[in-house]
Amino acid sequence: MTEVDAITLIRDALFVTLKLSSPILLTAMVVGLIIGILQTTTSIQEPTIAFVPKLLSIFAVIVIFAGWMLQTMTDYTRDLFLMIEKF
C-alpha cells in the first residue's frame, strides 16, 4: 500500500462520515436556531425547551434517511474490502 492509497482511504472515510452526519447536524442546527429565535421573541429562557424538539427532529431524520445511510455505509464498506483485496 502506497501513501497515495492510504491518503485515498482516509479521504474517502472522512467524506463518508461527513456525508452521513450532515443531515443530522444540519437538522439539529436549524431546529436549535428556530427554537432560539422563538425563545428570544417570547422571552422564555429555559434551556431544556430546545432539547425535546431537537431530539424528535433528529430521530425523524434518522428514520427518514436510514435507508440511504445504510446504503452509503454498505457501498463504502464493499469498496473498502475490494480495495483491500487488491493489496
PyMOL Python script that loads the backbone (N, CA, C, O; Angstrom):
from pymol import cmd

cmd.read_pdbstr("""\
ATOM      1  N   MET A   1       0.849  -1.173   0.000  1.00  0.00           N
ATOM      2  CA  MET A   1       0.000   0.000   0.000  1.00  0.00           C
ATOM      3  C   MET A   1       0.894   1.234   0.000  1.00  0.00           C
ATOM      4  O   MET A   1       1.782   1.385   0.839  1.00  0.00           O
ATOM      5  N   THR A   2       0.639   2.087  -0.938  1.00  0.00           N
ATOM      6  CA  THR A   2       1.432   3.307  -1.039  1.00  0.00           C
ATOM      7  C   THR A   2       0.794   4.420  -0.215  1.00  0.00           C
ATOM      8  O   THR A   2      -0.308   4.278   0.316  1.00  0.00           O
ATOM      9  N   GLU A   3       1.512   5.517  -0.127  1.00  0.00           N
ATOM     10  CA  GLU A   3       0.988   6.668   0.609  1.00  0.00           C
ATOM     11  C   GLU A   3      -0.268   7.221  -0.058  1.00  0.00           C
ATOM     12  O   GLU A   3      -1.188   7.677   0.621  1.00  0.00           O
ATOM     13  N   VAL A   4      -0.304   7.180  -1.362  1.00  0.00           N
ATOM     14  CA  VAL A   4      -1.467   7.680  -2.096  1.00  0.00           C
ATOM     15  C   VAL A   4      -2.704   6.844  -1.765  1.00  0.00           C
ATOM     16  O   VAL A   4      -3.800   7.379  -1.599  1.00  0.00           O
ATOM     17  N   ASP A   5      -2.515   5.521  -1.673  1.00  0.00           N
ATOM     18  CA  ASP A   5      -3.635   4.649  -1.326  1.00  0.00           C
ATOM     19  C   ASP A   5      -4.140   4.932   0.084  1.00  0.00           C
ATOM     20  O   ASP A   5      -5.348   4.976   0.318  1.00  0.00           O
ATOM     21  N   ALA A   6      -3.222   5.122   1.014  1.00  0.00           N
ATOM     22  CA  ALA A   6      -3.614   5.418   2.392  1.00  0.00           C
ATOM     23  C   ALA A   6      -4.342   6.756   2.484  1.00  0.00           C
ATOM     24  O   ALA A   6      -5.340   6.879   3.194  1.00  0.00           O
ATOM     25  N   ILE A   7      -3.844   7.747   1.771  1.00  0.00           N
ATOM     26  CA  ILE A   7      -4.495   9.061   1.774  1.00  0.00           C
ATOM     27  C   ILE A   7      -5.883   8.966   1.144  1.00  0.00           C
ATOM     28  O   ILE A   7      -6.823   9.612   1.607  1.00  0.00           O
ATOM     29  N   THR A   8      -6.010   8.171   0.100  1.00  0.00           N
ATOM     30  CA  THR A   8      -7.317   7.983  -0.536  1.00  0.00           C
ATOM     31  C   THR A   8      -8.297   7.325   0.424  1.00  0.00           C
ATOM     32  O   THR A   8      -9.458   7.729   0.501  1.00  0.00           O
ATOM     33  N   LEU A   9      -7.840   6.315   1.155  1.00  0.00           N
ATOM     34  CA  LEU A   9      -8.711   5.658   2.134  1.00  0.00           C
ATOM     35  C   LEU A   9      -9.161   6.630   3.220  1.00  0.00           C
ATOM     36  O   LEU A   9     -10.336   6.655   3.587  1.00  0.00           O
ATOM     37  N   ILE A  10      -8.245   7.413   3.722  1.00  0.00           N
ATOM     38  CA  ILE A  10      -8.583   8.381   4.774  1.00  0.00           C
ATOM     39  C   ILE A  10      -9.529   9.445   4.235  1.00  0.00           C
ATOM     40  O   ILE A  10     -10.495   9.814   4.901  1.00  0.00           O
ATOM     41  N   ARG A  11      -9.256   9.938   3.035  1.00  0.00           N
ATOM     42  CA  ARG A  11     -10.122  10.959   2.429  1.00  0.00           C
ATOM     43  C   ARG A  11     -11.540  10.429   2.219  1.00  0.00           C
ATOM     44  O   ARG A  11     -12.517  11.118   2.510  1.00  0.00           O
ATOM     45  N   ASP A  12     -11.641   9.198   1.712  1.00  0.00           N
ATOM     46  CA  ASP A  12     -12.960   8.608   1.486  1.00  0.00           C
ATOM     47  C   ASP A  12     -13.701   8.378   2.801  1.00  0.00           C
ATOM     48  O   ASP A  12     -14.912   8.585   2.876  1.00  0.00           O
ATOM     49  N   ALA A  13     -12.980   7.949   3.834  1.00  0.00           N
ATOM     50  CA  ALA A  13     -13.615   7.732   5.136  1.00  0.00           C
ATOM     51  C   ALA A  13     -14.143   9.038   5.710  1.00  0.00           C
ATOM     52  O   ALA A  13     -15.250   9.084   6.247  1.00  0.00           O
ATOM     53  N   LEU A  14     -13.355  10.096   5.599  1.00  0.00           N
ATOM     54  CA  LEU A  14     -13.811  11.400   6.090  1.00  0.00           C
ATOM     55  C   LEU A  14     -14.997  11.918   5.283  1.00  0.00           C
ATOM     56  O   LEU A  14     -15.923  12.503   5.846  1.00  0.00           O
ATOM     57  N   PHE A  15     -14.974  11.710   3.977  1.00  0.00           N
ATOM     58  CA  PHE A  15     -16.079  12.160   3.137  1.00  0.00           C
ATOM     59  C   PHE A  15     -17.369  11.418   3.475  1.00  0.00           C
ATOM     60  O   PHE A  15     -18.431  12.033   3.566  1.00  0.00           O
ATOM     61  N   VAL A  16     -17.285  10.107   3.660  1.00  0.00           N
ATOM     62  CA  VAL A  16     -18.476   9.325   4.012  1.00  0.00           C
ATOM     63  C   VAL A  16     -18.992   9.738   5.388  1.00  0.00           C
ATOM     64  O   VAL A  16     -20.202   9.841   5.592  1.00  0.00           O
ATOM     65  N   THR A  17     -18.091   9.973   6.324  1.00  0.00           N
ATOM     66  CA  THR A  17     -18.501  10.425   7.656  1.00  0.00           C
ATOM     67  C   THR A  17     -19.217  11.763   7.581  1.00  0.00           C
ATOM     68  O   THR A  17     -20.252  11.955   8.220  1.00  0.00           O
ATOM     69  N   LEU A  18     -18.677  12.674   6.814  1.00  0.00           N
ATOM     70  CA  LEU A  18     -19.310  13.985   6.644  1.00  0.00           C
ATOM     71  C   LEU A  18     -20.660  13.855   5.951  1.00  0.00           C
ATOM     72  O   LEU A  18     -21.630  14.509   6.333  1.00  0.00           O
ATOM     73  N   LYS A  19     -20.714  13.019   4.945  1.00  0.00           N
ATOM     74  CA  LYS A  19     -21.952  12.825   4.195  1.00  0.00           C
ATOM     75  C   LYS A  19     -23.044  12.207   5.071  1.00  0.00           C
ATOM     76  O   LYS A  19     -24.213  12.577   4.956  1.00  0.00           O
ATOM     77  N   LEU A  20     -22.673  11.276   5.940  1.00  0.00           N
ATOM     78  CA  LEU A  20     -23.661  10.626   6.797  1.00  0.00           C
ATOM     79  C   LEU A  20     -24.105  11.505   7.963  1.00  0.00           C
ATOM     80  O   LEU A  20     -25.257  11.436   8.389  1.00  0.00           O
ATOM     81  N   SER A  21     -23.209  12.319   8.474  1.00  0.00           N
ATOM     82  CA  SER A  21     -23.561  13.126   9.644  1.00  0.00           C
ATOM     83  C   SER A  21     -24.209  14.455   9.297  1.00  0.00           C
ATOM     84  O   SER A  21     -24.849  15.069  10.150  1.00  0.00           O
ATOM     85  N   SER A  22     -24.055  14.911   8.063  1.00  0.00           N
ATOM     86  CA  SER A  22     -24.564  16.242   7.724  1.00  0.00           C
ATOM     87  C   SER A  22     -26.079  16.397   7.844  1.00  0.00           C
ATOM     88  O   SER A  22     -26.516  17.441   8.328  1.00  0.00           O
ATOM     89  N   PRO A  23     -26.918  15.431   7.437  1.00  0.00           N
ATOM     90  CA  PRO A  23     -28.359  15.648   7.636  1.00  0.00           C
ATOM     91  C   PRO A  23     -28.741  15.794   9.108  1.00  0.00           C
ATOM     92  O   PRO A  23     -29.605  16.602   9.449  1.00  0.00           O
ATOM     93  N   ILE A  24     -28.111  15.025   9.968  1.00  0.00           N
ATOM     94  CA  ILE A  24     -28.423  15.083  11.396  1.00  0.00           C
ATOM     95  C   ILE A  24     -27.944  16.399  11.991  1.00  0.00           C
ATOM     96  O   ILE A  24     -28.675  17.052  12.736  1.00  0.00           O
ATOM     97  N   LEU A  25     -26.728  16.784  11.666  1.00  0.00           N
ATOM     98  CA  LEU A  25     -26.182  18.024  12.221  1.00  0.00           C
ATOM     99  C   LEU A  25     -26.918  19.256  11.708  1.00  0.00           C
ATOM    100  O   LEU A  25     -27.183  20.184  12.472  1.00  0.00           O
ATOM    101  N   LEU A  26     -27.248  19.269  10.428  1.00  0.00           N
ATOM    102  CA  LEU A  26     -27.973  20.410   9.873  1.00  0.00           C
ATOM    103  C   LEU A  26     -29.375  20.522  10.470  1.00  0.00           C
ATOM    104  O   LEU A  26     -29.855  21.624  10.735  1.00  0.00           O
ATOM    105  N   THR A  27     -30.027  19.380  10.679  1.00  0.00           N
ATOM    106  CA  THR A  27     -31.351  19.399  11.301  1.00  0.00           C
ATOM    107  C   THR A  27     -31.278  19.941  12.714  1.00  0.00           C
ATOM    108  O   THR A  27     -32.088  20.784  13.098  1.00  0.00           O
ATOM    109  N   ALA A  28     -30.321  19.471  13.489  1.00  0.00           N
ATOM    110  CA  ALA A  28     -30.174  19.960  14.862  1.00  0.00           C
ATOM    111  C   ALA A  28     -29.864  21.451  14.877  1.00  0.00           C
ATOM    112  O   ALA A  28     -30.359  22.180  15.736  1.00  0.00           O
ATOM    113  N   MET A  29     -29.050  21.905  13.932  1.00  0.00           N
ATOM    114  CA  MET A  29     -28.710  23.323  13.876  1.00  0.00           C
ATOM    115  C   MET A  29     -29.928  24.176  13.526  1.00  0.00           C
ATOM    116  O   MET A  29     -30.165  25.207  14.155  1.00  0.00           O
ATOM    117  N   VAL A  30     -30.697  23.754  12.531  1.00  0.00           N
ATOM    118  CA  VAL A  30     -31.872  24.526  12.113  1.00  0.00           C
ATOM    119  C   VAL A  30     -32.929  24.547  13.209  1.00  0.00           C
ATOM    120  O   VAL A  30     -33.496  25.598  13.508  1.00  0.00           O
ATOM    121  N   VAL A  31     -33.195  23.388  13.811  1.00  0.00           N
ATOM    122  CA  VAL A  31     -34.191  23.339  14.889  1.00  0.00           C
ATOM    123  C   VAL A  31     -33.719  24.164  16.078  1.00  0.00           C
ATOM    124  O   VAL A  31     -34.518  24.877  16.685  1.00  0.00           O
ATOM    125  N   GLY A  32     -32.454  24.082  16.419  1.00  0.00           N
ATOM    126  CA  GLY A  32     -31.921  24.893  17.515  1.00  0.00           C
ATOM    127  C   GLY A  32     -32.037  26.378  17.236  1.00  0.00           C
ATOM    128  O   GLY A  32     -32.356  27.162  18.129  1.00  0.00           O
ATOM    129  N   LEU A  33     -31.777  26.763  15.996  1.00  0.00           N
ATOM    130  CA  LEU A  33     -31.905  28.170  15.615  1.00  0.00           C
ATOM    131  C   LEU A  33     -33.357  28.641  15.706  1.00  0.00           C
ATOM    132  O   LEU A  33     -33.629  29.725  16.222  1.00  0.00           O
ATOM    133  N   ILE A  34     -34.277  27.834  15.209  1.00  0.00           N
ATOM    134  CA  ILE A  34     -35.695  28.198  15.275  1.00  0.00           C
ATOM    135  C   ILE A  34     -36.173  28.295  16.716  1.00  0.00           C
ATOM    136  O   ILE A  34     -36.863  29.247  17.079  1.00  0.00           O
ATOM    137  N   ILE A  35     -35.812  27.320  17.536  1.00  0.00           N
ATOM    138  CA  ILE A  35     -36.209  27.351  18.949  1.00  0.00           C
ATOM    139  C   ILE A  35     -35.570  28.546  19.645  1.00  0.00           C
ATOM    140  O   ILE A  35     -36.209  29.195  20.473  1.00  0.00           O
ATOM    141  N   GLY A  36     -34.328  28.838  19.321  1.00  0.00           N
ATOM    142  CA  GLY A  36     -33.658  30.000  19.913  1.00  0.00           C
ATOM    143  C   GLY A  36     -34.346  31.303  19.561  1.00  0.00           C
ATOM    144  O   GLY A  36     -34.503  32.181  20.409  1.00  0.00           O
ATOM    145  N   ILE A  37     -34.758  31.428  18.300  1.00  0.00           N
ATOM    146  CA  ILE A  37     -35.481  32.637  17.889  1.00  0.00           C
ATOM    147  C   ILE A  37     -36.820  32.729  18.612  1.00  0.00           C
ATOM    148  O   ILE A  37     -37.205  33.801  19.080  1.00  0.00           O
ATOM    149  N   LEU A  38     -37.531  31.603  18.702  1.00  0.00           N
ATOM    150  CA  LEU A  38     -38.813  31.610  19.415  1.00  0.00           C
ATOM    151  C   LEU A  38     -38.633  31.941  20.895  1.00  0.00           C
ATOM    152  O   LEU A  38     -39.430  32.684  21.466  1.00  0.00           O
ATOM    153  N   GLN A  39     -37.596  31.396  21.512  1.00  0.00           N
ATOM    154  CA  GLN A  39     -37.343  31.694  22.923  1.00  0.00           C
ATOM    155  C   GLN A  39     -36.986  33.162  23.114  1.00  0.00           C
ATOM    156  O   GLN A  39     -37.384  33.775  24.105  1.00  0.00           O
ATOM    157  N   THR A  40     -36.255  33.716  22.193  1.00  0.00           N
ATOM    158  CA  THR A  40     -35.877  35.123  22.306  1.00  0.00           C
ATOM    159  C   THR A  40     -37.088  36.036  22.140  1.00  0.00           C
ATOM    160  O   THR A  40     -37.246  37.007  22.879  1.00  0.00           O
ATOM    161  N   THR A  41     -37.934  35.721  21.175  1.00  0.00           N
ATOM    162  CA  THR A  41     -39.096  36.586  20.942  1.00  0.00           C
ATOM    163  C   THR A  41     -40.125  36.484  22.058  1.00  0.00           C
ATOM    164  O   THR A  41     -40.841  37.448  22.328  1.00  0.00           O
ATOM    165  N   THR A  42     -40.208  35.329  22.708  1.00  0.00           N
ATOM    166  CA  THR A  42     -41.182  35.174  23.796  1.00  0.00           C
ATOM    167  C   THR A  42     -40.559  35.391  25.166  1.00  0.00           C
ATOM    168  O   THR A  42     -41.254  35.291  26.177  1.00  0.00           O
ATOM    169  N   SER A  43     -39.283  35.683  25.221  1.00  0.00           N
ATOM    170  CA  SER A  43     -38.547  35.922  26.475  1.00  0.00           C
ATOM    171  C   SER A  43     -38.565  34.723  27.417  1.00  0.00           C
ATOM    172  O   SER A  43     -38.485  34.885  28.635  1.00  0.00           O
ATOM    173  N   ILE A  44     -38.668  33.528  26.856  1.00  0.00           N
ATOM    174  CA  ILE A  44     -38.567  32.303  27.657  1.00  0.00           C
ATOM    175  C   ILE A  44     -37.115  31.845  27.575  1.00  0.00           C
ATOM    176  O   ILE A  44     -36.625  31.539  26.488  1.00  0.00           O
ATOM    177  N   GLN A  45     -36.434  31.795  28.694  1.00  0.00           N
ATOM    178  CA  GLN A  45     -35.012  31.441  28.701  1.00  0.00           C
ATOM    179  C   GLN A  45     -34.776  30.111  29.415  1.00  0.00           C
ATOM    180  O   GLN A  45     -33.888  30.002  30.260  1.00  0.00           O
ATOM    181  N   GLU A  46     -35.561  29.121  29.075  1.00  0.00           N
ATOM    182  CA  GLU A  46     -35.416  27.791  29.661  1.00  0.00           C
ATOM    183  C   GLU A  46     -34.595  26.919  28.701  1.00  0.00           C
ATOM    184  O   GLU A  46     -35.038  26.654  27.584  1.00  0.00           O
ATOM    185  N   PRO A  47     -33.410  26.473  29.120  1.00  0.00           N
ATOM    186  CA  PRO A  47     -32.553  25.716  28.198  1.00  0.00           C
ATOM    187  C   PRO A  47     -33.087  24.327  27.846  1.00  0.00           C
ATOM    188  O   PRO A  47     -32.706  23.765  26.819  1.00  0.00           O
ATOM    189  N   THR A  48     -33.956  23.771  28.677  1.00  0.00           N
ATOM    190  CA  THR A  48     -34.448  22.419  28.400  1.00  0.00           C
ATOM    191  C   THR A  48     -35.530  22.397  27.329  1.00  0.00           C
ATOM    192  O   THR A  48     -35.855  21.331  26.807  1.00  0.00           O
ATOM    193  N   ILE A  49     -36.095  23.555  26.994  1.00  0.00           N
ATOM    194  CA  ILE A  49     -37.152  23.593  25.979  1.00  0.00           C
ATOM    195  C   ILE A  49     -36.605  23.183  24.611  1.00  0.00           C
ATOM    196  O   ILE A  49     -37.325  22.554  23.836  1.00  0.00           O
ATOM    197  N   ALA A  50     -35.401  23.508  24.304  1.00  0.00           N
ATOM    198  CA  ALA A  50     -34.821  23.190  22.996  1.00  0.00           C
ATOM    199  C   ALA A  50     -34.453  21.718  22.867  1.00  0.00           C
ATOM    200  O   ALA A  50     -34.269  21.228  21.752  1.00  0.00           O
ATOM    201  N   PHE A  51     -34.344  21.015  23.965  1.00  0.00           N
ATOM    202  CA  PHE A  51     -33.864  19.634  23.918  1.00  0.00           C
ATOM    203  C   PHE A  51     -34.855  18.698  23.234  1.00  0.00           C
ATOM    204  O   PHE A  51     -34.469  17.930  22.353  1.00  0.00           O
ATOM    205  N   VAL A  52     -36.110  18.750  23.621  1.00  0.00           N
ATOM    206  CA  VAL A  52     -37.106  17.811  23.094  1.00  0.00           C
ATOM    207  C   VAL A  52     -37.330  17.994  21.590  1.00  0.00           C
ATOM    208  O   VAL A  52     -37.317  16.997  20.868  1.00  0.00           O
ATOM    209  N   PRO A  53     -37.533  19.210  21.079  1.00  0.00           N
ATOM    210  CA  PRO A  53     -37.688  19.335  19.619  1.00  0.00           C
ATOM    211  C   PRO A  53     -36.455  18.866  18.839  1.00  0.00           C
ATOM    212  O   PRO A  53     -36.585  18.261  17.775  1.00  0.00           O
ATOM    213  N   LYS A  54     -35.273  19.144  19.365  1.00  0.00           N
ATOM    214  CA  LYS A  54     -34.058  18.669  18.691  1.00  0.00           C
ATOM    215  C   LYS A  54     -34.020  17.150  18.670  1.00  0.00           C
ATOM    216  O   LYS A  54     -33.715  16.543  17.643  1.00  0.00           O
ATOM    217  N   LEU A  55     -34.329  16.542  19.798  1.00  0.00           N
ATOM    218  CA  LEU A  55     -34.306  15.089  19.897  1.00  0.00           C
ATOM    219  C   LEU A  55     -35.306  14.459  18.933  1.00  0.00           C
ATOM    220  O   LEU A  55     -34.978  13.500  18.235  1.00  0.00           O
ATOM    221  N   LEU A  56     -36.516  14.992  18.893  1.00  0.00           N
ATOM    222  CA  LEU A  56     -37.538  14.454  17.993  1.00  0.00           C
ATOM    223  C   LEU A  56     -37.173  14.663  16.525  1.00  0.00           C
ATOM    224  O   LEU A  56     -37.387  13.777  15.698  1.00  0.00           O
ATOM    225  N   SER A  57     -36.629  15.818  16.205  1.00  0.00           N
ATOM    226  CA  SER A  57     -36.260  16.073  14.811  1.00  0.00           C
ATOM    227  C   SER A  57     -35.088  15.197  14.374  1.00  0.00           C
ATOM    228  O   SER A  57     -35.062  14.712  13.242  1.00  0.00           O
ATOM    229  N   ILE A  58     -34.136  14.997  15.253  1.00  0.00           N
ATOM    230  CA  ILE A  58     -33.005  14.118  14.922  1.00  0.00           C
ATOM    231  C   ILE A  58     -33.487  12.687  14.730  1.00  0.00           C
ATOM    232  O   ILE A  58     -33.045  12.000  13.809  1.00  0.00           O
ATOM    233  N   PHE A  59     -34.388  12.235  15.593  1.00  0.00           N
ATOM    234  CA  PHE A  59     -34.950  10.893  15.448  1.00  0.00           C
ATOM    235  C   PHE A  59     -35.684  10.769  14.115  1.00  0.00           C
ATOM    236  O   PHE A  59     -35.543   9.762  13.421  1.00  0.00           O
ATOM    237  N   ALA A  60     -36.467  11.786  13.755  1.00  0.00           N
ATOM    238  CA  ALA A  60     -37.199  11.754  12.485  1.00  0.00           C
ATOM    239  C   ALA A  60     -36.246  11.713  11.295  1.00  0.00           C
ATOM    240  O   ALA A  60     -36.487  10.984  10.333  1.00  0.00           O
ATOM    241  N   VAL A  61     -35.175  12.483  11.354  1.00  0.00           N
ATOM    242  CA  VAL A  61     -34.203  12.489  10.255  1.00  0.00           C
ATOM    243  C   VAL A  61     -33.519  11.132  10.144  1.00  0.00           C
ATOM    244  O   VAL A  61     -33.289  10.645   9.037  1.00  0.00           O
ATOM    245  N   ILE A  62     -33.199  10.529  11.259  1.00  0.00           N
ATOM    246  CA  ILE A  62     -32.572   9.203  11.218  1.00  0.00           C
ATOM    247  C   ILE A  62     -33.526   8.182  10.613  1.00  0.00           C
ATOM    248  O   ILE A  62     -33.110   7.342   9.815  1.00  0.00           O
ATOM    249  N   VAL A  63     -34.802   8.247  10.987  1.00  0.00           N
ATOM    250  CA  VAL A  63     -35.786   7.314  10.428  1.00  0.00           C
ATOM    251  C   VAL A  63     -35.955   7.549   8.925  1.00  0.00           C
ATOM    252  O   VAL A  63     -36.010   6.597   8.147  1.00  0.00           O
ATOM    253  N   ILE A  64     -36.036   8.809   8.525  1.00  0.00           N
ATOM    254  CA  ILE A  64     -36.243   9.129   7.109  1.00  0.00           C
ATOM    255  C   ILE A  64     -35.035   8.733   6.260  1.00  0.00           C
ATOM    256  O   ILE A  64     -35.196   8.175   5.175  1.00  0.00           O
ATOM    257  N   PHE A  65     -33.841   9.015   6.745  1.00  0.00           N
ATOM    258  CA  PHE A  65     -32.628   8.778   5.962  1.00  0.00           C
ATOM    259  C   PHE A  65     -31.936   7.452   6.288  1.00  0.00           C
ATOM    260  O   PHE A  65     -30.820   7.222   5.824  1.00  0.00           O
ATOM    261  N   ALA A  66     -32.561   6.588   7.065  1.00  0.00           N
ATOM    262  CA  ALA A  66     -31.903   5.346   7.482  1.00  0.00           C
ATOM    263  C   ALA A  66     -31.519   4.473   6.288  1.00  0.00           C
ATOM    264  O   ALA A  66     -30.418   3.923   6.252  1.00  0.00           O
ATOM    265  N   GLY A  67     -32.406   4.346   5.324  1.00  0.00           N
ATOM    266  CA  GLY A  67     -32.107   3.522   4.148  1.00  0.00           C
ATOM    267  C   GLY A  67     -30.923   4.053   3.361  1.00  0.00           C
ATOM    268  O   GLY A  67     -30.040   3.297   2.956  1.00  0.00           O
ATOM    269  N   TRP A  68     -30.916   5.368   3.147  1.00  0.00           N
ATOM    270  CA  TRP A  68     -29.816   5.989   2.416  1.00  0.00           C
ATOM    271  C   TRP A  68     -28.502   5.857   3.192  1.00  0.00           C
ATOM    272  O   TRP A  68     -27.455   5.586   2.605  1.00  0.00           O
ATOM    273  N   MET A  69     -28.563   6.049   4.501  1.00  0.00           N
ATOM    274  CA  MET A  69     -27.356   5.937   5.327  1.00  0.00           C
ATOM    275  C   MET A  69     -26.813   4.514   5.291  1.00  0.00           C
ATOM    276  O   MET A  69     -25.606   4.308   5.159  1.00  0.00           O
ATOM    277  N   LEU A  70     -27.700   3.543   5.406  1.00  0.00           N
ATOM    278  CA  LEU A  70     -27.268   2.149   5.372  1.00  0.00           C
ATOM    279  C   LEU A  70     -26.672   1.802   4.012  1.00  0.00           C
ATOM    280  O   LEU A  70     -25.654   1.114   3.938  1.00  0.00           O
ATOM    281  N   GLN A  71     -27.297   2.272   2.941  1.00  0.00           N
ATOM    282  CA  GLN A  71     -26.773   2.013   1.599  1.00  0.00           C
ATOM    283  C   GLN A  71     -25.404   2.658   1.407  1.00  0.00           C
ATOM    284  O   GLN A  71     -24.510   2.056   0.812  1.00  0.00           O
ATOM    285  N   THR A  72     -25.239   3.876   1.906  1.00  0.00           N
ATOM    286  CA  THR A  72     -23.953   4.566   1.793  1.00  0.00           C
ATOM    287  C   THR A  72     -22.869   3.817   2.564  1.00  0.00           C
ATOM    288  O   THR A  72     -21.762   3.632   2.058  1.00  0.00           O
ATOM    289  N   MET A  73     -23.183   3.387   3.784  1.00  0.00           N
ATOM    290  CA  MET A  73     -22.198   2.634   4.571  1.00  0.00           C
ATOM    291  C   MET A  73     -21.876   1.295   3.922  1.00  0.00           C
ATOM    292  O   MET A  73     -20.721   0.868   3.921  1.00  0.00           O
ATOM    293  N   THR A  74     -22.890   0.630   3.369  1.00  0.00           N
ATOM    294  CA  THR A  74     -22.666  -0.652   2.704  1.00  0.00           C
ATOM    295  C   THR A  74     -21.789  -0.482   1.467  1.00  0.00           C
ATOM    296  O   THR A  74     -20.871  -1.270   1.240  1.00  0.00           O
ATOM    297  N   ASP A  75     -22.070   0.542   0.671  1.00  0.00           N
ATOM    298  CA  ASP A  75     -21.249   0.800  -0.521  1.00  0.00           C
ATOM    299  C   ASP A  75     -19.801   1.099  -0.144  1.00  0.00           C
ATOM    300  O   ASP A  75     -18.872   0.592  -0.774  1.00  0.00           O
ATOM    301  N   TYR A  76     -19.614   1.923   0.882  1.00  0.00           N
ATOM    302  CA  TYR A  76     -18.253   2.258   1.297  1.00  0.00           C
ATOM    303  C   TYR A  76     -17.523   1.017   1.815  1.00  0.00           C
ATOM    304  O   TYR A  76     -16.354   0.799   1.496  1.00  0.00           O
ATOM    305  N   THR A  77     -18.216   0.210   2.613  1.00  0.00           N
ATOM    306  CA  THR A  77     -17.585  -0.999   3.154  1.00  0.00           C
ATOM    307  C   THR A  77     -17.220  -1.964   2.035  1.00  0.00           C
ATOM    308  O   THR A  77     -16.136  -2.547   2.043  1.00  0.00           O
ATOM    309  N   ARG A  78     -18.122  -2.134   1.071  1.00  0.00           N
ATOM    310  CA  ARG A  78     -17.829  -3.011  -0.069  1.00  0.00           C
ATOM    311  C   ARG A  78     -16.626  -2.492  -0.857  1.00  0.00           C
ATOM    312  O   ARG A  78     -15.738  -3.264  -1.219  1.00  0.00           O
ATOM    313  N   ASP A  79     -16.597  -1.192  -1.121  1.00  0.00           N
ATOM    314  CA  ASP A  79     -15.460  -0.605  -1.834  1.00  0.00           C
ATOM    315  C   ASP A  79     -14.164  -0.761  -1.046  1.00  0.00           C
ATOM    316  O   ASP A  79     -13.102  -0.995  -1.624  1.00  0.00           O
ATOM    317  N   LEU A  80     -14.255  -0.632   0.264  1.00  0.00           N
ATOM    318  CA  LEU A  80     -13.075  -0.782   1.115  1.00  0.00           C
ATOM    319  C   LEU A  80     -12.536  -2.205   1.044  1.00  0.00           C
ATOM    320  O   LEU A  80     -11.328  -2.406   0.917  1.00  0.00           O
ATOM    321  N   PHE A  81     -13.427  -3.197   1.124  1.00  0.00           N
ATOM    322  CA  PHE A  81     -12.981  -4.584   1.035  1.00  0.00           C
ATOM    323  C   PHE A  81     -12.418  -4.903  -0.351  1.00  0.00           C
ATOM    324  O   PHE A  81     -11.450  -5.656  -0.468  1.00  0.00           O
ATOM    325  N   LEU A  82     -13.010  -4.343  -1.387  1.00  0.00           N
ATOM    326  CA  LEU A  82     -12.473  -4.564  -2.732  1.00  0.00           C
ATOM    327  C   LEU A  82     -11.095  -3.934  -2.882  1.00  0.00           C
ATOM    328  O   LEU A  82     -10.226  -4.489  -3.555  1.00  0.00           O
ATOM    329  N   MET A  83     -10.893  -2.783  -2.261  1.00  0.00           N
ATOM    330  CA  MET A  83      -9.589  -2.134  -2.324  1.00  0.00           C
ATOM    331  C   MET A  83      -8.553  -2.937  -1.526  1.00  0.00           C
ATOM    332  O   MET A  83      -7.394  -3.035  -1.929  1.00  0.00           O
ATOM    333  N   ILE A  84      -8.973  -3.505  -0.404  1.00  0.00           N
ATOM    334  CA  ILE A  84      -8.053  -4.313   0.405  1.00  0.00           C
ATOM    335  C   ILE A  84      -7.635  -5.566  -0.361  1.00  0.00           C
ATOM    336  O   ILE A  84      -6.491  -6.006  -0.257  1.00  0.00           O
ATOM    337  N   GLU A  85      -8.564  -6.140  -1.130  1.00  0.00           N
ATOM    338  CA  GLU A  85      -8.237  -7.334  -1.909  1.00  0.00           C
ATOM    339  C   GLU A  85      -7.125  -7.075  -2.924  1.00  0.00           C
ATOM    340  O   GLU A  85      -6.354  -7.977  -3.251  1.00  0.00           O
ATOM    341  N   LYS A  86      -7.048  -5.846  -3.416  1.00  0.00           N
ATOM    342  CA  LYS A  86      -6.014  -5.523  -4.408  1.00  0.00           C
ATOM    343  C   LYS A  86      -4.611  -5.575  -3.808  1.00  0.00           C
ATOM    344  O   LYS A  86      -3.629  -5.733  -4.534  1.00  0.00           O
ATOM    345  N   PHE A  87      -4.516  -5.443  -2.496  1.00  0.00           N
ATOM    346  CA  PHE A  87      -3.197  -5.423  -1.873  1.00  0.00           C
ATOM    347  C   PHE A  87      -2.910  -6.790  -1.413  1.00  0.00           C
ATOM    348  O   PHE A  87      -1.846  -7.041  -0.847  1.00  0.00           O
TER     349      PHE A  87
END
""", "prot")
cmd.dss("prot")
cmd.show_as("cartoon", "prot")
cmd.util.cbc("prot")
cmd.orient("prot")
